[in-house]
Amino acid sequence: MKHFIFSSTAATYGIPEKVPVSEDSPKVPINPYGMSKLMTEFMLRDVAAAHPINYCALRYFNVAGADPQGRSGQSTAGATHLIKIAAEAATGKRAAVSVFGTDFATEDGTGVRDYIHVSDLAAAHVDALDLLIARPEESHTMNCGYGRGFSVLQVLDAVDRVTNRKIDRRLEGRRAGDPDALVADNSKILSTLPWRPKHDDLEGIVKDALAWERKLGERS
């Protein structure tokens, strides 16, 4: 193996001091998931320094949506991703969507996240691999996000618009460790790769997620 693409995460940043977060922002993970990803980044750095291998660590922000052609999507039982949960509620698989925290330092008080369509994320992997092959002496770490965020309520409102019905919202207390906002500074990936987002419309992401959720319902 000469080239390695690693699925890292924005959780390596923990609760960021400022938003958007760049790749050189402090890495202070607050959970085992983020810490394990950061440890793997360190190991890749050390291996690449000692052996003829290069790597690209892509730090995913909030991955959402589904293949626009309906070939694949998230099928995990007990999902925790907001847009997946909202799609389940919109298709009658859940009674409501819990909103964890309404007192964040954001415009509407709910947490803000950077949602990236899974198809754009897949395309970033292809471009990253091309770069590793073309420049075997270089390794990279890059954020994968759109550089803008939406709040929980903005996401749920988008689902309401797409479905023309209102999802029941259950307002609950915030969860420990949830940052007010987590949004990517994506200037590095834009300047390093030919990658450009093609599915960065929130309602488009929601439509693809809903179409996949309906398809899952037809299978059951």
N, C-alpha and C positions, 0 to 999 in steps of 0.2 A: 504494500500500500504506500503510495507516494503522496496522495492528496487526501485531506480529511475535512469534511464539513461537519461542524458540531452545532447541534441545536441547543443554544444557550437561552437565556431568559432575561427579561427586564427585572426579574426578582433579584438579580445580583446587586442591584442598586439599593435594595431595601426601601427605606423612606427617604426619598431624595431631598436634598437641601434646597434645590431650585429646579424649576421645570421650564423648558424641556431639559431632559438629561442627555448629556453627551457621553461618548465612550470613556472619556477620562474623568467623569464624575466619580466621587467616592463610591466604592463598592462595600456596602455594609449590609449583607443579607440578614434578614430577621427570621428566616425559617430554614429548615433543613433542605428544602428544595433549592432555594437560591444559593445556599452555601455549597451544596453538592455540585451545582453547575459552575460556580466560581472555582472550586477546587479542580474541576476537570479542565477549565481554561488554563489554570496554572500548570497542570500536568502536560497539556498539549504544548504549552510554551517551552517547557523543559525538554520534552521529547524532540521537538522541532530543532532545538539548539544542539542536540546531541546526535541526531540521525537525519538522513536525507528524506525528510518529510515536511510538507508545509500544510497549513490548516487555515480555515476561516471559521471563526466562532460567530454565529449569527444570533444576536440577542433579540428574541421574539418579544413583541409587545402583545396585545390581546388579539389572538388569532380568532377569526370569526368567518361566517359565511359557509359556503359549500361550492363544489364544482358547478359552474353555471350550466353545464350540460347534464347535471344530475347523475353523474357517474359515481360520485363519492361525497361523503360528508361525515360529520361527527355522529357516531352511533353509540357512544358511551352511555351506559345506564348511570343514573344519578349524576348527571352533568352539573358542573358548577359555573360554567361560563355564561355570562349574562344573556348574550344574544341567543344562545342555544336554549336557555331556560325560558326566555321570552317567546321563542318560537314554539316551544312545547305548550306554554300557556295559551298562545293564540290558536293552537290546533286542538285544544281541549284535553291535553295530556296532563296539565297542571291546573289547579283551581286559581292560582294567583302567583305573583312574583314578589318575593320579599326584597325590600329596599333596605339595605343595611347601612343606616346612618343618614341623617338629614341635616347634620350640623357641621359638615366639612367646610373648609375655607374655599368654597367654590361659588359660582354664580347662583345656583339653585340649592346649594347645601348638600348635594349628593356627589359621590366620588366621580372623578373624571379619568377616563382611560383612552388610550390610543388604540383603536380597533383596526387591524389589518386583515384584508381579505386573504383567505388561504391560497387562492390562485396567485396573487401577487407574491406571497411568501414563497411558494414553490418556484416561481420564476427567479426570485432572488438567489435560490440555491443553484440553479443552472448557471446563472451569470457568475456566481462566486466560484463555482468549479472551473469554469472557463478561465477565470483569472488565475487560479492556482496552477492550472496546467501551463498557461502562458508565462507565468513568472514563478518558477519553482523555488526561487530563493526568498520569496516573500510570504509572510503569514499576515492574517488580518482579523480584526474584531470589529463587528459593525452592528449598529442598531437596525432592527427591522420594524419600522413603523412609518406612519404617514406624517408625523410632525404636528398633528393636531388632535385634540381630544374631545370626547362627548361625555356628558354626565349620564348617570344611570337613568334619570328621568328623560333626558333627551333621547336616549336609545329607546325607551319604552314608548315615548311619543311617536318615534319613527315607526315602530311596529304598529301602533294604532293607526297611523296614516296609511300604511301599506295594506292593512287588513280591513280598514274602515270599521273597526270595533275597538272597544277600550278594554285593555287588560286590567284585571283587578290588581291593585298595588297594596302590599302590606308593609307599612312603615315599621321598621324595627331598629334596635340600637346598633351602633356601628360595631364591627368586628375588630378585635385587637390586631394592630399592625397594618390596618388598611391606610395607605397614604391618601391625602386629599386628592392628589392628581399624579398621574404617571404618564408622561407624554415623551415620545422620542425626539431627540435632535437627530434627524436623519440626513444631515448634510454630508456625513462621511460616505454613506452608501451611495448617495447621489453623485458624489464627486469621484468615487472609486470604480463603480460599476456602470454599465450602460442601462441598468435597471431603472425603469420608471413605472410608477403605479398605473394600473389600467382599470382597477375596480375600487377606487377610493371614494365611492359615493355611499354614504351610510344607508340610505334606503335601498340601494342596490345590494349591499351586503345582507340586509334584512330579507329582501326578496329571495335571494339564493338560499339563505338559511331556512326560510319558510317552505320553499319548494322542496327542499330535501326532507324537512320534517313531515310534510304531507306524503312524500314518497315512502318514508319509513312506515307511516300509518297504513298505507295500502298493502305493505308486505305483512303486517301483523294480523 
